[in-house]
Structures are given as structure tokens and as C-alpha cells.
Amino acid sequence: MNRPMMHVVDPSTGEADPAAIQRAFDAQLATSLAWRTSTAAQRIARLKSLREAMLARREDFYKAFYADYHKPASEVESTEFLPVMDEIRHAIGDLRKWMRPKRVWPTMTTGGTSAWIEAQPRGRCLIVAPWNFPLNLCFGPLVSALAAGNTVILKPSEMTPQVSALMVSIIRDLFREDEVAVFEGSLPTSTALLALPFDHIFFTGSPAVGKVVMAAAAKHLTSVTLELGGKSPVIVDETADLKSAAETLMWGKLANCGQTCVAPDHVYVHESVKDQFVAECRRVIGERYGKTAEEQKVSPHFAHVVNQRHTQRIAGLLEDARARGARFLQGGEVDVASAFVAPTLLDNIPADAAIMSEEIFGPVLPIIAWRDLDAVVREINAQPKPLALYIWSHNKDRTRRIMAQTSSGGVGINHCVLHYAHGNLPFGGVNNSGIGSAHGIYGFKAFSHERAVLKSGPVMVAKLFFPPYTGFKPKLIRMVVDSLKLPKLF
């Protein structure tokens, strides 16, 4: 049965009522306090109900994604449903273990005490989701927040209205407003939400907007998880399996029409194998999506850009590159009316081209020949730290060297993007590409406060450090400090 909800969108503005936002936020206080003592069974029941509701609307989501940006049903399954289903499965299987207090050994100065760490729900949480994977990046963090015992307010993207409407319907059916609420809208709605003193904010989006979110959170000293983006580079050396590299990179780059935060952004390929690599990439594009732009435009396997505005943005990057002398090895066709950009490979791109400094977020891949690996590493380190770095090589020493000399949120060796789907790995960025981690236990921790608890025993060594500092105490304290030079025993 559909639950009554206060937070409807004003049809004249497309924004949520700020008073309704405040009411929902206030209503969640009592629930968040009650949910601090919620059991694993109660949390698991919420996750199971979310899973069943998603699966019941599967076909509706296929239609909604196609309506919003021509996303193929199989990509809806693999990039939207699969990650959320895996998060739910992971949480249901391990939640009791995650919630269990973790005993820790005493230290030199805390002898006679016992201590443990307990995961406490943060409280009222805000999840702001982007448009590129609207279901995955909204419900995925929701799974972690519910597993950790929090109430949540969700802000889905206004750029995928059909998908957002389905998510709103599901949340309304499953939860009361004081448990999980959803507010649709654009910047004014986001601004109203960010003005509130949430206990945690989980934001996925661009580094530029991430800075705005962090600044708003700082006013209330609210903790944040920022899943951002950046220009994730690829290095392909002369030892790489070029066929495998092309097949995998074209999947990672062109799935979701390149609108993926961990998509390969540009490729540095050794000059001795560049032509062969390009030929393999062109072969893959033709086999998967068609050999011509006309075939690719109507391909059931290729998503489109989310809207005309973003299509024009990508078109601008292509025109700027063309004007500066870039060579088009494949594609380059754009149809703004249908939000279509053909799979495109670029060569001979000057360093001052906008496409080399702006995150592309589309089906365009610059390819750069290299001879000196040190120069490639310097170029990567000269840019903000990326969300991912991909290395194609069978030279283990070179791979280790690249990893040691660069910094990124994650690394893929002879693969790309797939590390995002590994539920036992922390997923997140570093500096410009993000703060904090998500997925599995790392998502649970993001929405939890790891509370330190110490309990005194009948004999407490620390009493030896209480004043007055007379008699043997100064000498004893000095001896204890000096003893810390010895190796740690456990």
C-alpha cells in the first residue's frame, strides 16, 4: 500500500517544498534514535523488502532507463541491478559480523582494562545521487545506510526523471517519511537539503560540486563521503595483450555511453604497438555497435548521452580538439537532437586542448603515443589524483613501478572498471577524486561511527601515573616511556 508522503514536487517549479524537507528531517530524529538499538534481523528485513521491491519493478526500470537515455536492458541489469543486489546480498550475509563489537588488546599503559570498538549508526543521513547510474548510485549507498541502522533522506537526479519516479514510488511503498524520505528537484532542493545539520552526507558527483557539498557540511561539522571522478588514465605498454586490452577498454569506455566515473578517460600506448592497438579498438567498436554512425545511432547495445545539454558539451570538446589539430581515428559524429555521440578515438591531441583537462564523461577516447614511461608518470602526477588508474602490461616490475610512483583511488591491472564491482574492496577516491570509501563493510563503516569503549578492571596500571609525582613515580614513568623503544610483543 502506498504510504502518505508530504514531500511532493511543486509542479510550477519542479522543486520540493523546503517546509516539507524540514518536516521530514525533524521527523527522522526520533526514528534515528530508536534505530540505534535496531537488531541485525530488523535491518536485514528492510534490505530484503528493498530487494523484492526492485525486482518486482524490473521491467518498469528497463522502460524508464530507455526513456531517459536509451540504456540497453542488459546494461540496466549489469550496471544498475547487479551492484545493488550484490550490496544487499553482501550486507545480509555479513551484517551480524559487522555489527559485533570488536575486542582490542590493551597497550603498555592500559593494562588492567578491557576495550572494544562498536559500530554505532551515525543518525540522520543524506544521500545525493547523480544521473549517470541513477538507481545504482542512489540505492547502493542506501543499502549501506540501512545496514548501519540509519534513517535517510534521498536526493535523486532530476536529469533521469523516469528512473527517479520509479525509485520514489518504491521508497514510498516501503518506508514511512520518518524512516526514508525522497525529495526530487534540482539546485534549490539540493541547497535546502545541504543547509540541514545531517549526521552524515554521502555524495556522488563531480569534484566541483563535491567542494560545494563539503563546504556546506563544514558549517555543521557533518562527516562526508565524497565519491567523485576525474580523468582516469590508462597505460598500455609493448608487452600487453592488445586484443584483450582493446576488448576490455572498449567495454569500460563505451558502456553507459562513457558516462561512468571510473571509465578510462585517455590512453597512453607505447608507440611501437599504437597502430595495432587502434586497429583492435576499431574492430571491437564495429563488431559491437556497427561500423557507421548511422548503425551505431540505432544500435540496441549503445546508450545515448543523458540529454542535449551534455551532448553539446561533448560536441564542444570535439570541435575544440579538431580546431587544434587533433586527428579523428574513429567516429566524431554528433546528433544533438537525439543526444547521440558516436564512439570516437582521437589522436594527435595538443596538450592545451580542453579534452585533455576536462573530464570527458562521454564515448570519446584520446590515444597518446609514448616512448618514455617517466614522462607519462610525470604527466599523470601533474594532474589531480584520479579515481582509477589502469595498467596493461605483462612486465611485473614496470607495473609495480607505475603503482609506486602514482596515486589514485584504485588500480586495475589488465582490466578496467571491474574493481568497482568487487564488494570486498574499498571503493573511493583520493583528494580531488573523493574522500572516504564505499561498498561492503567499507560502506557500512562510512555510515557508522566506530565508537571506542574502555572498561576498567579491578587493577588499573594507569593509577601509577596519577599525581602526586613523588617517591618512585617520576622514575617509574620515565622507565615506562623508555621501555616503548622495545619491540611490540603483540
C-alpha positions in Angstrom: 0.0 0.0 0.0 1.3 3.4 -0.9 2.2 5.4 2.2 1.1 9.0 2.5 4.0 11.4 1.8 4.3 15.1 2.5 7.2 15.8 0.1 5.6 16.3 -3.3 7.3 18.4 -6.0 5.8 21.8 -6.8 4.7 21.4 -10.4 5.3 25.1 -11.1 9.0 25.0 -10.1 9.9 21.3 -10.1 11.3 21.7 -6.6 10.5 20.2 -3.3 8.9 22.4 -0.6 11.6 23.5 1.9 9.0 23.2 4.7 8.3 19.6 3.7 12.1 18.9 3.8 12.3 20.4 7.3 9.3 18.3 8.5 10.9 15.1 7.2 14.2 15.9 8.7 12.7 16.7 12.1 10.5 13.6 11.9 13.6 11.4 11.4 15.2 12.4 14.7 13.1 10.2 16.9 13.4 7.3 14.5 17.2 7.6 14.2 17.5 7.5 18.0 15.2 4.4 18.2 17.1 2.7 15.3 20.4 2.9 17.3 19.4 -0.2 19.0 17.9 -1.9 16.0 18.9 -5.6 15.6 20.5 -7.2 12.6 17.3 -9.0 11.9 15.3 -5.8 11.7 17.9 -4.2 9.4 18.0 -7.3 7.2 14.2 -7.3 6.9 14.4 -3.7 5.5 17.1 -4.8 2.9 15.1 -7.8 1.8 12.0 -5.7 1.3 14.0 -3.2 -0.8 15.4 -6.1 -2.9 12.0 -7.6 -3.5 10.5 -4.2 -4.5 13.3 -3.6 -7.0 12.9 -7.0 -8.6 9.1 -6.5 -8.8 9.6 -3.4 -10.9 12.4 -4.8 -13.1 10.6 -4.4 -16.4 9.4 -0.9 -15.4 13.1 0.1 -14.9 14.0 -1.2 -18.4 11.4 1.1 -19.9 12.4 4.0 -17.6 16.1 3.8 -18.5 15.4 3.5 -22.2 13.1 6.6 -22.0 15.7 8.6 -20.1 18.8 7.8 -22.2 18.3 4.7 -24.4 20.1 2.5 -21.9 20.0 -1.2 -23.0 18.2 -3.6 -20.7 21.3 -5.8 -20.3 23.2 -2.7 -19.1 20.4 -1.9 -16.7 20.9 -5.4 -15.3 24.7 -5.4 -15.2 25.4 -1.8 -14.1 22.3 -0.9 -12.1 20.6 -4.0 -10.6 23.7 -6.2 -10.2 25.7 -3.8 -8.0 22.7 -3.1 -5.7 21.7 -6.8 -5.5 25.3 -7.7 -4.6 25.4 -5.0 -1.9 22.2 -6.4 -0.4 23.4 -9.9 -0.6 26.7 -8.9 1.0 25.1 -7.0 3.8 22.6 -9.7 4.6 25.3 -12.3 4.8 27.8 -10.4 6.9 25.8 -7.8 8.8 25.8 -9.7 12.1 29.6 -9.9 11.9 29.9 -6.2 11.0 27.7 -5.2 14.0 29.6 -7.4 16.5 31.8 -5.4 18.9 35.5 -6.0 18.2 37.8 -6.6 21.1 41.2 -5.0 21.1 44.3 -5.8 23.1 45.5 -3.4 25.9 48.6 -1.3 25.4 51.5 -0.8 27.7 49.7 2.0 29.7 46.2 0.5 29.7 46.9 -2.8 31.4 44.1 -3.9 33.7 41.4 -2.6 31.3 39.3 -4.2 28.6 38.4 -2.4 25.4 36.4 -2.8 22.3 35.0 -1.0 19.2 31.3 -0.8 18.5 29.7 0.4 15.3 27.0 3.0 16.1 24.7 4.4 13.5 25.5 7.9 12.5 21.9 9.0 12.6 20.1 11.1 10.0 21.9 10.7 6.7 21.6 12.5 3.3 22.4 10.6 0.1 22.7 12.8 -3.0 22.9 10.7 -6.2 23.9 11.5 -9.7 22.3 10.9 -13.1 24.8 8.6 -14.7 23.8 5.4 -12.7 20.7 6.8 -11.0 19.5 3.5 -9.5 22.9 2.0 -8.6 24.3 5.2 -7.0 21.1 6.0 -5.1 20.1 2.6 -3.8 23.6 1.3 -3.4 24.5 3.8 -0.6 21.0 3.4 0.8 21.8 -0.3 1.4 24.9 0.6 3.4 23.0 3.3 5.3 20.1 0.9 6.3 22.6 -1.9 7.1 24.3 0.5 9.5 21.0 1.4 11.2 20.4 5.0 9.9 17.4 7.0 8.7 17.9 8.5 5.2 16.8 11.3 3.0 17.5 10.6 -0.7 18.0 13.2 -3.4 18.0 11.5 -6.8 18.9 13.4 -10.0 16.4 15.4 -11.9 18.1 14.5 -15.2 16.7 11.0 -15.2 13.1 11.7 -14.3 11.6 8.3 -15.4 14.0 6.4 -13.2 13.7 8.8 -10.3 9.9 8.5 -10.4 10.2 4.7 -10.0 12.6 5.0 -7.1 10.3 7.4 -5.4 7.4 5.0 -5.8 9.4 2.2 -4.3 10.5 4.2 -1.3 7.0 5.5 -0.7 5.7 1.9 -0.7 8.4 0.6 1.7 9.1 3.3 4.2 7.5 6.0 6.3 8.8 9.5 5.9 10.4 9.4 9.3 12.5 6.4 8.1 13.5 7.0 4.5 12.3 10.1 2.5 12.9 11.2 -1.1 13.0 14.7 -2.4 13.1 15.4 -6.1 14.3 18.7 -7.6 17.4 20.4 -8.8 19.8 23.0 -7.3 17.2 24.8 -5.0 16.2 21.4 -3.5 19.8 20.3 -3.0 20.6 23.7 -1.4 17.7 23.3 1.1 18.9 19.8 2.0 22.5 20.8 2.4 21.5 23.6 4.8 20.4 21.0 7.4 22.6 19.5 10.1 22.7 15.9 8.9 24.9 13.4 10.8 26.4 12.2 7.5 26.3 13.2 3.8 27.1 10.7 1.1 27.5 12.5 -2.2 28.4 11.1 -5.7 29.1 13.5 -8.4 31.8 15.9 -9.8 34.7 17.3 -7.9 33.4 20.8 -8.4 30.0 20.0 -6.8 31.8 17.9 -4.2 33.6 21.0 -3.0 30.2 22.7 -2.5 28.9 19.8 -0.5 31.9 19.7 1.7 31.7 23.4 2.3 28.0 23.1 3.3 28.8 20.1 5.6 31.6 22.1 7.3 29.1 24.6 8.6 27.7 21.8 10.8 30.9 19.7 11.1 29.0 16.9 9.3 31.0 14.0 8.2 31.1 13.3 4.4 31.7 10.5 2.0 32.5 12.0 -1.4 32.6 9.7 -4.4 33.9 12.0 -7.2 35.6 11.5 -10.5 38.4 12.8 -12.5 40.4 11.8 -15.6 41.4 8.2 -15.1 44.4 7.4 -17.3 45.4 4.1 -18.9 48.9 2.9 -19.7 49.4 0.2 -22.3 52.9 -1.0 -22.9 54.5 -3.1 -25.6 54.1 -6.3 -23.6 50.3 -6.0 -23.3 47.8 -8.4 -24.8 46.4 -5.8 -27.2 43.3 -7.8 -28.3 42.3 -8.2 -24.6 43.2 -4.6 -23.8 41.0 -3.3 -26.7 38.1 -5.5 -25.9 38.1 -4.6 -22.2 38.8 -0.9 -22.6 36.1 -0.5 -25.2 33.7 -2.1 -22.8 34.8 0.1 -19.9 34.8 3.2 -22.1 31.6 2.8 -24.0 29.3 1.1 -21.5 26.7 3.7 -20.4 27.9 5.8 -23.3 31.1 6.6 -21.4 29.1 8.3 -18.6 31.0 6.4 -15.9 33.1 7.9 -13.1 35.7 5.1 -13.4 35.7 4.9 -17.2 39.1 5.1 -18.9 39.5 8.7 -19.8 42.6 8.6 -22.0 45.1 6.0 -23.1 48.9 6.2 -23.1 50.0 3.5 -25.5 53.6 2.6 -26.4 54.4 3.9 -29.8 55.6 0.5 -31.1 52.1 -1.0 -30.7 49.9 2.0 -31.1 48.7 1.3 -34.6 47.8 -2.3 -33.7 46.0 -1.2 -30.6 43.9 1.3 -32.6 43.1 -1.3 -35.2 41.9 -3.6 -32.4 39.7 -0.9 -30.9 38.1 -0.1 -34.2 37.4 -3.7 -34.8 35.7 -4.0 -31.4 33.6 -0.9 -32.0 32.4 -2.2 -35.4 31.5 -5.6 -34.1 29.6 -4.4 -31.1 27.8 -1.3 -32.2 28.1 -1.1 -36.0 30.7 0.2 -38.5 28.9 3.5 -39.2 27.4 6.3 -37.2 24.0 5.5 -38.6 24.3 1.9 -37.4 25.6 3.0 -34.0 22.8 5.5 -33.5 20.1 2.9 -33.7 22.1 0.1 -32.0 20.2 -1.6 -29.2 23.5 -2.1 -27.5 24.6 1.5 -27.2 23.2 4.0 -24.7 22.9 7.7 -25.6 24.1 10.8 -23.7 21.7 11.8 -20.9 20.4 15.0 -22.5 21.1 17.5 -25.3 23.0 19.9 -23.0 25.6 17.3 -22.2 25.7 16.3 -25.9 26.5 19.8 -26.8 29.2 19.9 -24.1 30.9 16.8 -25.6 30.5 18.2 -29.1 32.3 21.3 -27.9 35.2 19.3 -26.7 35.4 17.5 -30.0 35.3 20.8 -32.0 38.0 22.3 -29.8 40.2 19.3 -30.3 39.6 19.3 -34.1 40.4 23.0 -34.3 43.7 22.5 -32.5 44.8 19.7 -34.9 43.6 16.5 -33.3 43.1 13.6 -35.7 39.9 11.5 -35.6 40.8 7.8 -35.9 37.2 6.7 -35.4 33.8 8.4 -35.1 33.4 12.1 -34.2 29.7 12.3 -35.4 27.3 14.0 -33.1 23.5 14.4 -33.3 22.4 16.8 -30.6 18.7 16.3 -31.2 18.9 12.6 -30.4 21.6 13.0 -27.8 23.9 10.8 -29.8 27.7 10.9 -29.9 29.4 8.2 -31.9 32.2 6.1 -30.3 35.2 8.2 -31.0 39.0 7.6 -31.0 41.3 10.7 -31.1 45.0 11.1 -31.9 47.5 13.9 -32.1 45.8 15.9 -29.4 47.7 19.0 -28.3 48.2 19.4 -24.6 46.2 22.6 -24.4 43.0 21.0 -25.9 40.1 21.2 -23.4 39.6 17.5 -23.7 42.9 16.9 -22.1 42.0 18.8 -18.9 38.2 18.4 -18.6 36.6 15.1 -17.6 35.1 13.8 -20.8 32.2 11.7 -19.5 31.2 10.5 -22.9 32.2 7.9 -25.6 35.4 9.7 -26.6 38.9 8.2 -26.0 42.1 10.2 -26.7 45.0 8.0 -27.5 48.5 9.2 -26.8 51.7 7.5 -28.0 54.6 7.3 -25.6 58.3 6.3 -25.6 59.5 7.5 -22.2 57.5 6.0 -19.3 59.0 8.5 -16.9 57.4 11.3 -18.9 54.0 9.5 -18.8 54.3 9.2 -15.0 55.2 12.9 -14.7 52.1 13.9 -16.8 49.8 11.8 -14.5 51.3 13.2 -11.4 51.0 16.7 -12.7 47.2 16.3 -12.8 44.7 15.9 -9.8 44.7 12.4 -8.4 42.3 10.2 -10.5 39.6 7.9 -9.3 41.3 5.0 -11.1 44.5 4.1 -12.9 44.6 1.3 -15.4 47.8 -0.6 -16.5 48.0 -3.1 -19.3 51.3 -4.9 -19.1 52.9 -8.3 -18.5 56.0 -6.7 -17.1 55.6 -7.1 -13.3 58.5 -4.8 -12.4 57.2 -2.0 -14.6 53.6 -2.4 -13.2 54.9 -2.2 -9.6 57.0 0.9 -10.5 54.0 2.7 -12.0 51.9 1.9 -9.0 54.6 3.0 -6.6 55.1 6.3 -8.4 51.5 7.4 -8.8 48.4 7.9 -6.7 44.8 7.0 -7.5 41.7 5.8 -5.8 42.0 2.4 -7.2 44.1 0.4 -9.8 43.2 -2.1 -12.4 45.9 -4.3 -13.8 45.0 -5.8 -17.2 41.4 -4.9 -16.6 39.3 -1.7 -16.0 36.2 -0.7 -14.1 35.7 -4.1 -12.6 37.3 -3.2 -9.3 34.1 -1.1 -8.7 32.1 -4.3 -8.5 34.4 -6.1 -6.0 32.4 -6.0 -2.8 35.5 -6.9 -0.7 37.5 -3.9 -1.9 37.1 -0.3 -0.7 35.8 1.9 -3.5 36.7 5.5 -3.3 39.0 8.3 -4.5 41.8 10.3 -3.1 41.8 14.1 -2.7 40.2 15.5 -5.9 38.6 12.2 -6.8 37.0 11.6 -3.4 37.0 11.2 0.3 36.1 8.0 2.1 35.2 4.6 0.8 32.0 2.6 0.0 30.8 -0.9 -0.8 30.6 -3.9 1.6 32.0 -3.4 5.0 33.5 -0.1 3.9 30.1 1.3 3.1 28.8 0.0 6.5 31.7 1.9 8.1 31.1 5.0 6.1 27.6 5.2 7.7 28.8 4.1 11.2 30.7 5.8 14.0 33.3 3.5 15.3 32.9 4.1 19.0 35.8 3.4 21.3 34.8 1.8 24.6 37.2 1.2 27.5 36.2 -0.6 30.8 38.4 -0.6 33.9 39.3 -3.8 35.7 39.9 -4.3 39.4 43.6 -3.5 38.9 44.5 -0.4 36.8 48.1 0.3 35.8 47.2 3.9 34.9 46.9 4.7 38.6 50.6 4.6 38.7 50.5 7.8 36.6 48.2 9.8 38.9 49.7 12.7 40.9 51.3 13.5 43.3 54.5 12.8 41.4 56.5 11.9 44.5 58.7 9.0 45.6 59.3 6.4 42.9 56.6 7.7 40.4 58.8 10.0 38.3 61.4 7.3 37.9 58.7 4.7 37.1 57.0 6.9 34.5 60.4 7.6 32.8 61.1 3.9 32.7 57.8 3.1 31.1 58.4 5.8 28.4 61.9 4.4 27.8 60.5 0.8 27.5 58.5 1.9 24.5 61.7 1.7 22.5 61.5 -2.1 22.7 59.7 -4.1 20.0 56.0 -4.5 20.3 55.2 -8.0 21.6 51.6 -8.3 20.4 
